[in-house]
């Protein structure tokens, strides 16, 4: 996991540094020059245009230019004042410099950019010339990822000390290219926010050699007669992510009308008041997944179950609506529930729609605290927020996940992690990363949700060293 530090926290780290600003700028500038040299593929005969602003970001760019000049690169400095003039009325010198350059370095503002007097940043058209941004593409909000005006679109971004949230959150995340984090001798200190990567998945728990099936059983409750696809996807996700036993129940449906895609999934019939059925029959179950495909007519039973069941639970899809206004009932749980909203469901939980310029991470943390639950806010960058304020961001997924049923598979994967003994916040975080990385092994065109469970199992099987459980949360089972 890579630490994430907000721009404000980073300014505090800079201010508390034992070393001078001059020393830190020199290190940052050298790091930018080294990265530029790598992008250029050499130095002899290369040309670089460096756009510099008035602050430390611009100073980093100037030092980088000096170092590159020493290495034989021809550099041209363009100030933000000249850039503004160029954007209002094309300056032939600036246009010619960009057209003849082998690389553009954006050292205008970085995370220090703040629009003034209603004016927004306008990056120049760099055509096909590669762009290297310093700390963050100028014009991108370092906290929220919002884009002001037209930002630079970097091929690579060199970020100092730690990743900034705006590098990972859309739409800014689409402007950063590859992210390179550089150590310039500053300690970010304790952090409560992390960017996940594939190395973290060694911590996904495995069944021990002496395991039996009931030690990691998952019960999926969802769907309705004639609408059973969603719970089937969740059941398949749980089975392929490590659950030893998977139960599936669809309220109001009998066994003959529920067709499962897997002969290993066991169907269990429920009565009209099914919350009591589940509570009374779940003594050997490690986790519940409640909600995939469940209709609103079953909301009361779902809320009753979520309130009475004392083990780990994933609340997905329809039942997310039934917990609105029921914060106290969720806060009363000993083990936090995991809520898995997409933006529309998140708006329902929040009571309003998110503004695109808002701090999504901060709002998710506030909601997690209100509900005493882990909130998994799905999106191009998925945010997992714990009630205590810790957060994890996953950028593993891509457009393959933008198809019906993949969220149901995710709910099942998380259910398996809970049943295997992982604490809720880490289950949600690692399950999201696993889900996204597994999908990347799928077909780039024509990918469907039913492809995903097998890809999850395949991805886990590539991890040779099983991880240790990071905290058992369920009551002991027999």
C-alpha positions in Angstrom: 0.0 0.0 0.0 1.3 3.4 -0.9 0.5 6.3 1.5 -1.7 9.1 0.2 -1.2 12.6 1.6 -3.4 15.6 0.9 -1.9 18.8 -0.4 -2.6 20.5 2.9 -0.9 17.8 4.9 2.0 17.9 2.4 2.4 21.6 3.0 2.6 20.9 6.7 5.3 18.3 6.1 7.2 20.8 4.0 6.9 23.4 6.7 8.2 21.1 9.4 11.2 19.9 7.4 14.6 20.2 9.0 16.3 20.9 5.7 16.0 24.1 3.7 13.6 24.7 0.9 16.6 25.2 -1.4 17.9 21.7 -0.6 14.5 20.0 -1.1 13.9 21.9 -4.4 17.4 20.8 -5.6 16.5 17.1 -4.9 13.1 17.5 -6.5 14.5 19.2 -9.6 17.2 16.5 -10.0 14.5 13.8 -9.8 12.4 15.5 -12.5 15.5 15.7 -14.7 16.3 12.0 -14.2 12.7 11.1 -15.1 12.8 13.4 -18.2 16.0 11.8 -19.3 14.4 8.4 -19.1 11.4 9.6 -21.2 13.7 11.2 -23.7 15.7 8.0 -24.2 18.9 10.0 -24.1 20.2 13.6 -24.0 22.3 14.4 -27.1 20.4 16.7 -29.4 17.2 16.6 -27.4 15.0 19.6 -26.9 12.8 20.3 -23.9 10.3 23.1 -23.1 9.8 23.7 -19.4 6.7 25.7 -18.3 7.4 27.2 -14.9 5.2 28.9 -12.3 6.2 31.4 -9.6 6.3 28.9 -6.6 8.3 25.8 -5.6 6.8 23.8 -8.5 8.3 26.3 -10.9 11.6 26.2 -9.0 11.6 22.4 -9.4 11.2 22.9 -13.1 14.0 25.4 -13.3 16.4 23.1 -11.5 15.4 20.3 -13.8 16.2 22.4 -16.8 19.7 23.3 -15.4 20.5 19.6 -14.8 19.3 18.7 -18.2 21.4 21.4 -19.8 24.4 20.0 -18.0 23.6 16.6 -19.6 23.5 18.2 -23.1 19.7 18.8 -23.5 18.6 22.1 -25.0 16.0 23.6 -22.7 13.7 26.6 -23.1 11.9 28.1 -20.1 8.4 29.5 -20.6 6.8 31.4 -17.7 3.1 31.2 -16.8 2.8 34.8 -17.7 3.9 34.1 -21.2 1.8 31.0 -21.3 -1.3 33.0 -20.4 -0.5 35.4 -23.2 0.0 32.5 -25.6 -3.4 31.0 -24.6 -5.2 34.3 -25.3 -3.4 34.9 -28.6 -1.0 32.3 -30.0 2.6 33.3 -29.5 4.7 32.1 -32.5 7.8 31.5 -30.3 5.9 29.3 -27.8 4.1 27.4 -30.6 7.5 26.8 -32.4 9.2 25.7 -29.1 6.4 23.1 -28.4 6.4 21.9 -32.0 10.2 21.3 -32.0 10.4 19.8 -28.5 11.0 16.2 -27.7 9.4 16.7 -24.2 7.3 19.2 -22.4 7.8 19.6 -18.6 4.8 21.1 -16.8 6.1 22.8 -13.7 3.5 25.6 -13.6 1.6 25.1 -10.3 1.2 21.5 -9.2 -0.9 21.0 -6.2 -0.5 24.7 -5.4 -2.9 25.8 -8.2 -5.8 27.9 -7.0 -8.0 29.8 -9.5 -8.0 33.5 -9.0 -10.7 36.0 -9.8 -12.7 33.3 -11.6 -9.9 32.7 -14.1 -9.2 29.1 -14.8 -6.0 27.4 -16.0 -5.5 26.8 -19.7 -2.8 24.5 -20.7 -1.3 24.8 -24.2 -1.9 22.3 -27.0 1.1 20.1 -26.9 0.1 17.9 -29.8 1.9 14.6 -29.8 4.8 15.8 -27.7 5.1 13.8 -24.5 4.4 15.7 -21.2 6.0 15.2 -17.8 4.1 16.9 -15.0 5.7 17.9 -11.7 3.8 16.7 -8.6 0.4 16.9 -10.4 -0.7 18.2 -13.8 -1.3 21.9 -13.5 -5.0 22.6 -13.5 -5.9 19.4 -11.6 -7.1 19.9 -8.0 -4.7 17.9 -5.8 -7.4 17.0 -3.3 -10.5 16.2 -5.4 -9.2 15.5 -8.9 -11.5 18.2 -10.3 -10.1 19.9 -13.4 -10.2 23.7 -13.8 -10.3 24.8 -17.3 -7.9 22.7 -19.4 -5.1 20.9 -17.6 -2.0 19.4 -19.0 -2.4 15.8 -20.0 0.7 14.1 -18.8 2.3 10.9 -20.0 4.0 10.7 -16.6 3.7 12.6 -13.3 6.5 12.7 -10.7 4.9 13.1 -7.3 7.1 13.8 -4.3 7.1 11.9 -1.0 3.6 10.4 -1.4 0.7 10.2 -3.8 -1.8 13.0 -3.7 -5.6 12.2 -3.9 -6.1 14.2 -7.0 -3.8 11.9 -8.9 -6.2 9.0 -8.3 -9.6 10.6 -8.5 -11.5 11.3 -11.8 -11.4 13.4 -13.9 -7.9 14.4 -12.9 -6.7 10.8 -12.8 -7.2 10.7 -16.6 -4.6 13.5 -16.9 -1.7 12.1 -14.9 -0.3 9.2 -17.0 2.1 6.9 -15.2 2.7 7.9 -11.6 6.3 8.0 -10.2 6.6 8.6 -6.5 10.0 10.1 -5.5 11.6 10.3 -2.1 13.3 13.7 -1.5 14.1 13.1 2.1 10.8 14.0 3.8 8.8 11.8 6.1 5.1 12.0 5.5 4.5 10.7 9.0 1.5 8.6 9.9 -1.2 8.5 7.3 -4.7 7.2 7.3 -5.2 6.9 3.5 -3.6 4.3 1.1 -3.4 3.5 -2.6 -3.7 -0.2 -3.1 -1.5 -2.3 -5.5 -1.2 -5.9 -6.6 1.4 -6.7 -3.9 -1.2 -6.2 -1.2 -3.2 -9.2 -2.4 -0.8 -11.6 -0.8 -2.7 -10.7 2.4 -5.9 -12.2 1.0 -6.5 -15.2 3.3 -6.5 -18.8 2.2 -8.1 -21.8 3.7 -5.6 -23.7 6.0 -4.6 -27.3 5.2 -6.8 -28.6 7.9 -9.8 -26.6 6.8 -13.3 -27.9 6.4 -16.0 -26.3 4.3 -18.0 -24.7 7.2 -15.1 -22.7 8.3 -15.6 -20.3 5.4 -19.3 -20.5 4.5 -21.1 -17.6 2.8 -24.9 -17.2 2.6 -26.2 -15.0 -0.3 -29.7 -13.7 0.1 -31.1 -11.8 -2.9 -33.1 -11.9 -6.1 -36.7 -12.5 -6.7 -38.7 -15.1 -8.7 -37.6 -14.8 -12.3 -34.8 -12.4 -11.3 -32.1 -14.6 -10.0 -29.0 -13.6 -12.0 -27.6 -11.1 -9.4 -27.5 -13.5 -6.5 -26.0 -16.2 -8.8 -23.2 -13.8 -9.7 -22.6 -13.1 -6.0 -22.6 -16.8 -5.1 -20.1 -17.5 -7.9 -17.9 -14.7 -6.8 -17.9 -16.0 -3.2 -17.1 -19.6 -4.3 -14.2 -18.5 -6.5 -12.7 -16.2 -3.9 -12.3 -18.9 -1.4 -15.6 -19.7 0.3 -15.8 -23.3 1.3 -19.6 -23.5 1.2 -22.0 -21.2 -0.5 -25.7 -21.0 0.3 -28.1 -19.1 -1.9 -31.7 -18.0 -1.0 -34.2 -16.0 -3.0 -37.1 -14.8 -0.9 -40.4 -15.9 -2.3 -38.9 -18.5 -4.7 -38.9 -22.2 -4.3 -36.0 -24.5 -5.2 -37.6 -25.5 -8.5 -37.7 -21.9 -9.8 -34.2 -21.0 -8.9 -31.6 -22.2 -11.3 -28.0 -21.7 -10.2 -25.1 -21.6 -12.6 -23.0 -23.8 -10.2 -24.0 -27.2 -9.0 -21.9 -26.6 -5.9 -24.1 -23.7 -4.7 -26.7 -25.0 -2.2 -30.2 -23.5 -2.4 -32.1 -22.9 0.9 -35.8 -22.1 1.0 -37.0 -19.2 3.1 -40.4 -18.4 4.6 -42.2 -15.1 4.2 -40.5 -13.8 7.4 -37.1 -14.8 6.2 -34.9 -12.7 8.5 -35.8 -15.0 11.4 -35.0 -18.1 9.2 -31.6 -16.8 8.4 -30.7 -15.8 12.0 -31.8 -19.2 13.3 -30.0 -21.2 10.7 -26.7 -19.3 10.4 -24.8 -20.6 13.3 -22.2 -22.2 11.0 -22.1 -19.4 8.4 -19.1 -17.0 8.4 -20.6 -14.1 6.4 -23.8 -13.0 4.8 -24.2 -11.1 1.5 -27.6 -9.4 1.5 -29.1 -7.6 -1.4 -28.0 -8.6 -4.9 -31.2 -8.4 -7.0 -33.4 -8.1 -3.9 -36.6 -6.1 -4.6 -37.7 -3.1 -2.5 -40.7 -5.2 -1.2 -38.2 -7.2 0.9 -36.6 -4.1 2.5 -38.2 -4.5 6.0 -36.9 -8.1 6.2 -33.5 -7.1 5.0 -33.2 -4.4 7.6 -34.4 -6.8 10.3 -31.7 -9.3 9.3 -28.9 -6.7 9.2 -29.9 -5.5 12.6 -30.2 -8.9 14.3 -27.3 -10.8 12.6 -24.2 -10.3 14.7 -21.7 -11.6 12.2 -20.0 -10.0 9.1 -22.4 -8.8 6.5 -22.2 -7.2 3.0 -25.2 -4.9 2.2 -25.5 -4.5 -1.5 -28.0 -3.0 -4.0 -31.7 -2.8 -2.9 -31.2 -3.0 0.9 -28.9 0.0 0.8 -32.1 2.0 0.5 -33.6 0.4 3.6 -30.8 1.5 5.9 -31.4 5.2 5.1 -32.3 6.9 8.3 -31.3 3.8 10.3 -27.8 4.9 11.2 -28.3 4.1 14.9 -29.2 0.4 14.1 -26.0 0.0 12.0 -23.8 1.8 14.6 -25.1 -0.7 17.2 -23.5 -3.6 15.4 -20.4 -5.1 17.0 -18.9 -5.8 13.6 -19.3 -3.0 11.1 -21.4 -3.8 8.0 -20.0 -3.2 4.6 -22.1 -1.0 2.4 -21.4 -1.1 -1.4 -23.1 1.8 -3.2 -22.5 3.1 -6.6 -23.0 6.9 -7.1 -26.8 6.7 -7.3 -27.1 4.6 -4.2 -24.5 6.7 -2.4 -26.6 9.8 -3.1 -29.6 8.0 -1.5 -27.6 7.3 1.6 -26.2 10.8 1.7 -29.5 12.5 1.0 -28.1 14.4 -2.0 -26.0 14.0 -5.1 -22.3 14.6 -4.9 -21.0 17.7 -6.6 -18.3 16.8 -9.1 -15.9 19.2 -7.4 -16.4 17.8 -3.9 -13.9 15.8 -1.9 -15.3 12.3 -2.5 -12.9 10.7 0.0 -13.9 13.1 2.7 -17.6 12.7 2.1 -17.2 8.9 2.1 -15.4 9.0 5.4 -18.2 11.2 6.9 -20.9 8.7 5.7 -18.9 5.8 7.1 -18.7 7.5 10.4 -22.5 8.4 10.4 -23.5 4.8 9.7 -20.8 3.1 11.8 -20.1 1.0 8.7 -17.4 0.4 6.0 -18.5 2.3 2.9 -17.3 1.1 -0.5 -18.0 3.8 -3.0 -17.8 2.2 -6.4 -16.4 4.1 -9.4 -13.5 4.3 -11.8 -11.5 4.9 -8.6 -13.2 3.0 -5.8 -13.0 4.4 -2.3 -13.2 2.3 0.8 -13.8 4.3 4.0 -13.8 2.9 7.5 -15.8 4.5 10.4 -12.5 5.5 12.1 -11.5 7.7 9.1 -9.0 5.3 7.4 -9.4 5.0 3.6 -8.1 2.9 0.7 -8.3 3.8 -2.9 -8.2 1.2 -5.7 -7.6 2.1 -9.4 -7.3 -1.5 -10.5 -10.5 -1.7 -12.4 -11.2 -0.5 -15.9 -14.1 -0.3 -18.4 -14.5 -4.1 -18.4 -16.3 -3.6 -15.0 -18.8 -1.3 -16.6 -21.2 -4.1 -17.3 -24.2 -5.6 -15.5 -23.5 -8.0 -12.7 -19.8 -7.2 -11.9 -20.9 -5.4 -8.7 -22.7 -8.6 -7.6 -19.6 -10.6 -8.1 -17.7 -8.1 -6.0 -20.2 -8.5 -3.2 -19.6 -12.2 -3.3 -15.8 -11.8 -3.3 -16.0 -9.6 -0.2 -18.3 -12.1 1.4 -15.7 -14.8 1.0 -13.0 -12.6 2.5 -15.2 -12.0 5.5 -15.9 -15.7 5.9 -12.2 -16.4 5.7 -11.6 -14.1 8.7 -10.4 -10.8 7.3 -11.6 -7.7 9.1 -14.3 -5.7 7.2 -12.4 -2.7 6.1 -9.5 -4.7 4.7 -11.8 -7.2 3.1 -13.6 -4.4 1.3 -10.3 -2.8 0.2 -8.5 -6.0 -0.9 -11.6 -7.5 -2.4 -12.0 -4.4 -4.6 -8.4 -4.6 -5.7 -8.7 -8.3 -6.4 -11.9 -7.8 -8.4 -10.4 -5.0 -10.5 -7.1 -6.8 -11.3 -8.8 -10.1 -12.1 -11.1 -8.3 -14.6 -8.0 -7.0 -16.4 -7.2 -10.6 -17.4 -10.5 -10.8 -19.2 -11.4 -10.1 -22.8 -11.1 -6.4 -23.7 -14.2 -6.5 -25.8 -17.3 -8.6 -25.0 -16.5 -9.1 -21.3 -19.4 -10.2 -19.2 -19.9 -10.6 -15.4 -20.0 -14.4 -15.6 -16.4 -14.3 -16.9 -15.2 -12.7 -13.7 -15.5 -15.4 -11.0 -13.1 -17.7 -12.8 -10.7 -14.8 -13.4 -10.8 -14.1 -9.6 -9.8 -17.7 -8.9 -7.1 -17.6 -11.5 -5.6 -14.3 -10.2 -5.5 -15.7 -6.6 -3.9 -18.9 -7.9 -1.0 -16.8 -9.4 -0.2 -15.5 -5.9 2.2 -18.2 -4.6 2.4 -17.2 -1.0 -0.8 -17.2 0.9 -1.3 -14.2 3.2 -2.0 -14.3 6.9 -5.5 -13.3 8.1 -5.3 -9.7 9.4 -7.7 -10.1 12.2 -10.5 -12.7 12.8 -13.8 -11.0 13.1 -16.4 -13.8 13.1 -17.6 -15.7 16.1 -16.1 -19.2 16.4 -17.8 -21.8 14.2 -17.9 -25.5 14.4 
